[in-house]
Amino acid sequence: MNFITRSLHNTKTLFTDWPVRLLAALVLLLALWACYPVSNTSYSNPQDSGARTWLIEFKTGADKVQVELRYERTTEKGHGVSNHGFQIDPARFTGLTREQAMSSAGSHVQFQLKRDAGTFNFEGWFKDGNGSGHFSFVPDRGFASDLNSRGIGSPTDEQLLSLAMSDTGYDLINEIAAQGYERPSLDQLVTMGTHGVNVEYLQGLKSFGYQVKTIDNLVRMRDHGVSVKFIREMVSLGYRNLDPDSLVLIRDHGVTPDFINAMVAAGYPQLSVDEWVTLRDHGVTPKFIKELDALGYSRLPIDQLRTMRDHGVTPQFVQELKQLGYDKVSVEQLIRTRDHGVTSAYIQKMKERGHTGLSLDELINMRDRGTRD
């Protein structure tokens, strides 16, 4: 700044006419402007960084468009960046046409998406169905006041943004009340939105006779993959009115409708939920049963299958014994042989040492007496 001041002083001394003084003033303004940091944000450039950015993709013939929102947020764990994606009917946007989005020459756009918790204002650029830019969010104070008057709580702007992102609003609140659920707290309402508990989910559960009593149960079921589709498929198999714990249990343990159908096709009748879970946990799968069947062990009782799996009697183990001349061994003998460490490698080693033609019981006795490989 000293250099600029001295320059103006010299200019004033050397020139007395007003045009030169005006020129000197302009030089000063330009110098100050050059020293001031200016943002490089451009709404038409998707590579620019910003606190809140959007990407939207239109596809020819598709009824809905994919929206991706990226924004900075502060939680109890600190400051970070969140990404939220969803599909939406483009007719929900105000101020954006498909012609603008599909423009081959490119088009600058400004449009809105209004939700109960607030309004998203978008600005950016579209070309050939792909758009990007920046957005701002204007919270709806009337909605915030209404939540408070209903006894749900007084949301912060951050909570209103989260509710708007998930489109959580009056429809869900009214559906919760209509189905007789407890009144959600503000935190529960936000959690429902972020975890995908929406009106369609509640109505889908109701259509199959489910009223799972608490908001926490709804969130827990959704988190563990208990979708309406999963419930529909289980109902078609005869499993109706399962409690939330049972639904979560079978989903967590991989007891899918496909698993049950495959087991039934393998010749095993429908079992209880707990029995299916036990089999799945012990590794008794349709593949395991099919491989044993190919080795001559067909339609074994469920208990035997589970015991074989627990003791490491695999189809590979059975096949290796068969190749060494031990065919049609009983399940009990297979289990005993495996438990005593008589493997195909051990049998082969004993043969190399001249111990040929031994029965499995003889090999077990040798192994127990300490005849090592």
C-alpha positions as CSV (number, residue, x, y, z in Angstrom):
1,M,0.0,0.0,0.0
2,N,3.0,2.4,0.6
3,F,4.0,2.0,-3.0
4,I,0.5,2.9,-4.2
5,T,0.3,5.9,-1.9
6,R,3.7,7.2,-3.1
7,S,2.6,6.7,-6.7
8,L,-0.6,8.8,-6.1
9,H,1.4,11.5,-4.4
10,N,3.8,11.7,-7.3
11,T,0.9,11.7,-9.7
12,K,-0.7,14.6,-7.9
13,T,2.6,16.6,-7.9
14,L,3.3,16.0,-11.5
15,F,-0.2,16.5,-12.9
16,T,-2.7,19.1,-12.0
17,D,-5.4,18.6,-14.6
18,W,-8.5,16.5,-13.5
19,P,-8.3,13.8,-16.3
20,V,-5.0,12.6,-15.0
21,R,-6.2,12.6,-11.4
22,L,-9.1,10.5,-12.5
23,L,-6.8,8.0,-14.2
24,A,-4.7,7.8,-11.0
25,A,-7.8,7.1,-8.9
26,L,-8.7,4.3,-11.3
27,V,-5.2,2.8,-11.0
28,L,-5.7,2.8,-7.2
29,L,-9.1,1.0,-7.4
30,L,-7.7,-1.6,-9.8
31,A,-4.7,-2.2,-7.5
32,L,-7.0,-2.7,-4.5
33,W,-9.3,-5.0,-6.4
34,A,-6.4,-7.1,-7.5
35,C,-5.4,-7.6,-3.8
36,Y,-8.9,-8.8,-2.8
37,P,-9.5,-12.6,-2.9
38,V,-12.3,-13.4,-5.3
39,S,-14.2,-16.7,-5.4
40,N,-13.8,-18.7,-8.6
41,T,-17.1,-20.4,-8.2
42,S,-18.9,-21.0,-11.5
43,Y,-22.3,-22.7,-11.6
44,S,-21.6,-24.0,-15.1
45,N,-18.5,-25.8,-14.1
46,P,-19.1,-29.1,-12.3
47,Q,-15.5,-29.3,-11.2
48,D,-15.8,-26.2,-9.0
49,S,-15.8,-26.9,-5.3
50,G,-18.6,-25.7,-3.1
51,A,-20.4,-26.3,0.1
52,R,-23.6,-27.6,-1.6
53,T,-23.4,-29.1,-5.1
54,W,-25.8,-31.1,-7.2
55,L,-25.7,-33.6,-10.1
56,I,-28.9,-34.6,-12.0
57,E,-29.1,-37.1,-14.8
58,F,-32.0,-37.3,-17.3
59,K,-32.3,-40.5,-19.3
60,T,-34.3,-40.8,-22.5
61,G,-37.5,-42.7,-21.9
62,A,-37.1,-42.8,-18.1
63,D,-40.0,-41.5,-16.0
64,K,-37.7,-40.4,-13.1
65,V,-34.4,-38.7,-12.9
66,Q,-31.5,-39.4,-10.6
67,V,-30.5,-36.6,-8.2
68,E,-27.2,-36.5,-6.2
69,L,-26.7,-33.8,-3.6
70,R,-23.4,-33.1,-1.8
71,Y,-23.3,-30.8,1.2
72,E,-21.3,-30.0,4.2
73,R,-22.8,-30.7,7.6
74,T,-21.9,-30.6,11.3
75,T,-22.8,-33.4,13.6
76,E,-21.9,-34.5,17.1
77,K,-18.9,-36.3,15.6
78,G,-17.6,-33.1,13.9
79,H,-17.7,-31.5,10.5
80,G,-18.0,-33.5,7.3
81,V,-19.4,-33.9,3.8
82,S,-22.6,-35.9,3.1
83,N,-24.0,-37.3,-0.1
84,H,-27.7,-37.9,-0.6
85,G,-29.2,-39.5,-3.7
86,F,-32.7,-40.2,-4.8
87,Q,-35.0,-40.6,-7.8
88,I,-37.8,-38.1,-8.5
89,D,-40.4,-37.3,-11.1
90,P,-38.9,-34.2,-12.9
91,A,-42.3,-32.6,-12.9
92,R,-41.7,-32.0,-9.2
93,F,-39.1,-29.4,-10.2
94,T,-40.3,-25.8,-10.7
95,G,-38.6,-23.9,-13.5
96,L,-36.9,-26.8,-15.3
97,T,-38.0,-28.4,-18.5
98,R,-36.9,-31.6,-20.2
99,E,-35.9,-29.5,-23.2
100,Q,-33.5,-27.5,-21.1
101,A,-32.0,-30.6,-19.6
102,M,-31.6,-32.4,-22.9
103,S,-30.2,-29.3,-24.8
104,S,-27.3,-30.3,-27.0
105,A,-25.9,-26.8,-27.0
106,G,-26.0,-26.5,-23.2
107,S,-28.3,-24.4,-21.1
108,H,-27.9,-22.3,-17.9
109,V,-30.7,-23.2,-15.5
110,Q,-32.3,-22.0,-12.3
111,F,-35.1,-24.1,-10.7
112,Q,-36.6,-25.2,-7.4
113,L,-37.7,-28.3,-5.5
114,K,-40.2,-27.6,-2.8
115,R,-40.7,-29.9,0.1
116,D,-42.6,-29.6,3.4
117,A,-39.4,-28.8,5.4
118,G,-38.1,-26.2,3.0
119,T,-37.2,-25.3,-0.6
120,F,-34.1,-26.2,-2.6
121,N,-32.9,-23.5,-5.0
122,F,-30.7,-24.9,-7.8
123,E,-28.5,-23.0,-10.2
124,G,-26.2,-24.6,-12.8
125,W,-25.8,-26.0,-16.2
126,F,-27.4,-28.8,-18.3
127,K,-26.2,-30.4,-21.5
128,D,-27.4,-33.7,-23.1
129,G,-29.3,-34.7,-20.0
130,N,-26.5,-34.2,-17.5
131,G,-26.6,-31.3,-15.2
132,S,-24.5,-29.9,-12.3
133,G,-24.2,-26.8,-10.2
134,H,-24.8,-25.4,-6.7
135,F,-27.9,-25.3,-4.5
136,S,-29.1,-23.4,-1.5
137,F,-31.8,-24.4,1.0
138,V,-34.4,-22.2,2.5
139,P,-36.0,-23.8,5.6
140,D,-39.8,-23.6,6.0
141,R,-40.4,-21.8,9.3
142,G,-44.1,-22.6,9.1
143,F,-43.4,-26.3,9.0
144,A,-40.9,-25.9,11.9
145,S,-43.5,-24.1,14.0
146,D,-46.1,-26.8,13.2
147,L,-43.8,-29.6,14.3
148,N,-43.3,-27.8,17.6
149,S,-47.1,-27.3,18.0
150,R,-47.6,-31.0,17.5
151,G,-45.3,-31.8,20.3
152,I,-42.6,-33.2,18.1
153,G,-40.0,-30.6,18.7
154,S,-38.4,-27.4,17.4
155,P,-36.1,-28.4,14.5
156,T,-32.8,-26.6,13.7
157,D,-32.0,-25.6,10.2
158,E,-29.7,-28.6,9.9
159,Q,-32.6,-30.9,10.9
160,L,-34.9,-29.2,8.5
161,L,-32.4,-29.8,5.7
162,S,-32.2,-33.5,6.6
163,L,-36.0,-33.8,6.6
164,A,-36.2,-32.1,3.2
165,M,-33.4,-34.3,1.8
166,S,-35.4,-37.4,2.6
167,D,-38.8,-35.7,1.8
168,T,-40.0,-36.4,5.3
169,G,-43.0,-34.3,6.0
170,Y,-46.7,-34.2,6.7
171,D,-47.5,-37.4,4.8
172,L,-45.3,-39.5,7.0
173,I,-46.3,-37.7,10.2
174,N,-50.0,-38.3,9.4
175,E,-49.5,-41.9,8.4
176,I,-47.7,-42.6,11.7
177,A,-50.7,-41.1,13.6
178,A,-53.3,-42.9,11.4
179,Q,-51.7,-46.3,12.1
180,G,-51.6,-45.7,15.8
181,Y,-47.9,-45.5,16.3
182,E,-46.4,-43.4,19.1
183,R,-45.8,-39.8,18.3
184,P,-42.2,-39.5,17.1
185,S,-39.6,-37.3,18.7
186,L,-37.8,-34.9,16.4
187,D,-34.7,-37.1,16.5
188,Q,-36.8,-40.1,15.6
189,L,-38.4,-38.3,12.7
190,V,-35.1,-37.3,11.3
191,T,-33.8,-40.9,11.8
192,M,-36.8,-42.3,10.0
193,G,-36.1,-40.1,7.0
194,T,-32.4,-40.9,6.8
195,H,-32.9,-44.6,7.2
196,G,-35.6,-44.9,4.6
197,V,-38.7,-45.3,6.7
198,N,-41.2,-43.5,4.5
199,V,-45.0,-43.6,3.8
200,E,-44.7,-46.4,1.3
201,Y,-42.8,-48.6,3.8
202,L,-45.5,-48.1,6.5
203,Q,-48.3,-48.7,4.1
204,G,-46.6,-51.7,2.7
205,L,-46.2,-53.2,6.2
206,K,-49.8,-52.5,6.9
207,S,-51.0,-54.3,3.8
208,F,-49.5,-57.5,5.2
209,G,-51.0,-57.0,8.6
210,Y,-47.9,-55.6,10.3
211,Q,-48.0,-53.0,13.0
212,V,-44.7,-53.2,14.7
213,K,-45.6,-51.0,17.7
214,T,-42.7,-48.7,17.9
215,I,-40.7,-46.2,15.7
216,D,-37.5,-47.9,16.8
217,N,-38.7,-51.2,15.5
218,L,-39.5,-49.6,12.2
219,V,-36.0,-48.1,11.9
220,R,-34.4,-51.4,13.0
221,M,-36.2,-53.5,10.5
222,R,-35.4,-51.1,7.7
223,D,-31.7,-51.0,8.7
224,H,-31.5,-54.8,8.6
225,G,-33.0,-55.1,5.2
226,V,-36.5,-56.2,6.1
227,S,-38.1,-54.6,3.1
228,V,-41.8,-54.9,2.0
229,K,-40.6,-57.2,-0.9
230,F,-38.9,-59.5,1.6
231,I,-42.0,-59.7,3.8
232,R,-44.2,-60.4,0.7
233,E,-41.9,-63.2,-0.3
234,M,-41.9,-64.7,3.2
235,V,-45.7,-64.5,3.3
236,S,-45.9,-66.3,0.0
237,L,-44.0,-69.2,1.6
238,G,-46.4,-69.3,4.5
239,Y,-44.5,-67.3,7.1
240,R,-47.1,-64.7,8.2
241,N,-47.2,-62.3,11.2
242,L,-43.6,-62.8,12.2
243,D,-42.6,-60.4,15.0
244,P,-39.9,-57.8,14.3
245,D,-37.2,-59.8,16.1
246,S,-37.8,-62.9,13.9
247,L,-37.8,-60.8,10.7
248,V,-34.5,-59.2,11.7
249,L,-33.1,-62.5,12.8
250,I,-33.8,-64.4,9.5
251,R,-32.6,-61.4,7.4
252,D,-29.3,-61.1,9.4
253,H,-28.6,-64.8,9.1
254,G,-29.1,-65.1,5.4
255,V,-32.4,-67.0,5.5
256,T,-33.8,-65.6,2.3
257,P,-36.8,-66.8,0.3
258,D,-34.4,-68.2,-2.3
259,F,-32.6,-70.2,0.4
260,I,-35.9,-71.7,1.7
261,N,-37.1,-72.5,-1.8
262,A,-33.9,-74.2,-2.7
263,M,-34.0,-76.3,0.5
264,V,-37.6,-77.3,-0.2
265,A,-36.6,-78.3,-3.8
266,A,-33.8,-80.4,-2.3
267,G,-36.5,-82.5,-0.5
268,Y,-36.7,-80.8,2.9
269,P,-40.1,-79.5,4.0
270,Q,-40.6,-76.1,5.5
271,L,-39.1,-75.7,8.9
272,S,-39.6,-73.1,11.6
273,V,-37.7,-69.8,11.4
274,D,-35.4,-70.9,14.2
275,E,-34.6,-74.2,12.5
276,W,-33.8,-72.4,9.2
277,V,-31.5,-70.0,11.1
278,T,-29.7,-72.9,12.8
279,L,-29.1,-74.7,9.5
280,R,-27.9,-71.5,7.8
281,D,-25.5,-70.8,10.7
282,H,-24.0,-74.3,10.6
283,G,-23.3,-74.0,6.9
284,V,-26.0,-76.5,5.7
285,T,-26.8,-75.0,2.3
286,P,-28.5,-76.3,-0.8
287,K,-25.0,-76.5,-2.4
288,F,-23.7,-78.7,0.5
289,I,-26.8,-81.0,0.1
290,K,-26.4,-81.2,-3.7
291,E,-22.7,-82.2,-3.5
292,L,-23.5,-84.9,-0.9
293,D,-26.3,-86.2,-3.0
294,A,-23.9,-86.6,-5.9
295,L,-21.7,-88.8,-3.6
296,G,-24.6,-91.1,-2.7
297,Y,-25.7,-89.4,0.5
298,S,-29.3,-88.4,-0.4
299,R,-32.1,-87.1,1.8
300,L,-30.1,-87.2,5.0
301,P,-31.9,-86.1,8.1
302,I,-31.5,-82.5,9.0
303,D,-29.7,-83.4,12.3
304,Q,-27.1,-85.5,10.4
305,L,-26.5,-82.8,7.9
306,R,-25.9,-80.3,10.7
307,T,-23.6,-82.7,12.6
308,M,-21.5,-83.5,9.5
309,R,-21.0,-79.8,8.9
310,D,-20.1,-79.1,12.5
311,H,-17.4,-81.9,12.5
312,G,-15.8,-80.9,9.2
313,V,-17.2,-83.7,7.1
314,T,-17.3,-81.9,3.8
315,P,-18.1,-83.3,0.3
316,Q,-14.4,-82.9,-0.4
317,F,-13.4,-85.1,2.6
318,V,-15.9,-87.7,1.5
319,Q,-14.7,-87.6,-2.1
320,E,-11.0,-88.0,-1.0
321,L,-11.9,-91.1,1.1
322,K,-13.8,-92.6,-1.8
323,Q,-10.8,-92.1,-4.1
324,L,-8.7,-94.1,-1.6
325,G,-11.1,-97.0,-1.6
326,Y,-13.4,-96.1,1.3
327,D,-16.8,-95.9,-0.3
328,K,-20.3,-96.0,1.1
329,V,-19.0,-95.1,4.6
330,S,-21.8,-94.5,7.1
331,V,-22.3,-90.9,8.3
332,E,-21.4,-91.9,11.8
333,Q,-18.1,-93.4,10.6
334,L,-17.3,-90.4,8.5
335,I,-17.7,-88.2,11.6
336,R,-15.6,-90.5,13.8
337,T,-12.9,-90.6,11.1
338,R,-12.8,-86.9,10.8
339,D,-12.8,-86.3,14.6
340,H,-9.8,-88.6,15.0
341,G,-7.7,-86.7,12.4
342,V,-7.6,-89.5,9.8
343,T,-7.4,-87.5,6.7
344,S,-6.6,-88.5,3.1
345,A,-3.1,-87.2,3.6
346,Y,-2.6,-89.4,6.7
347,I,-4.0,-92.5,4.9
348,Q,-1.7,-91.9,2.0
349,K,1.3,-91.5,4.2
350,M,0.5,-94.8,6.0
351,K,0.3,-96.6,2.7
352,E,3.7,-95.3,1.7
353,R,5.0,-96.8,4.9
354,G,3.6,-100.2,4.0
355,H,0.3,-100.0,6.0
356,T,-2.1,-101.0,3.2
357,G,-5.5,-102.5,3.3
358,L,-6.4,-101.1,6.7
359,S,-9.9,-100.3,7.7
360,L,-10.9,-96.9,8.9
361,D,-11.2,-98.3,12.5
362,E,-7.6,-99.6,12.2
363,L,-6.4,-96.3,10.9
364,I,-8.2,-94.5,13.8
365,N,-6.5,-96.8,16.3
366,M,-3.1,-96.1,14.8
367,R,-3.7,-92.4,14.9
368,D,-4.9,-92.6,18.5
369,R,-1.8,-94.6,19.5
370,G,0.5,-91.9,18.1
371,T,1.5,-93.3,14.7
372,R,2.0,-89.9,13.2
373,D,2.5,-88.9,9.6
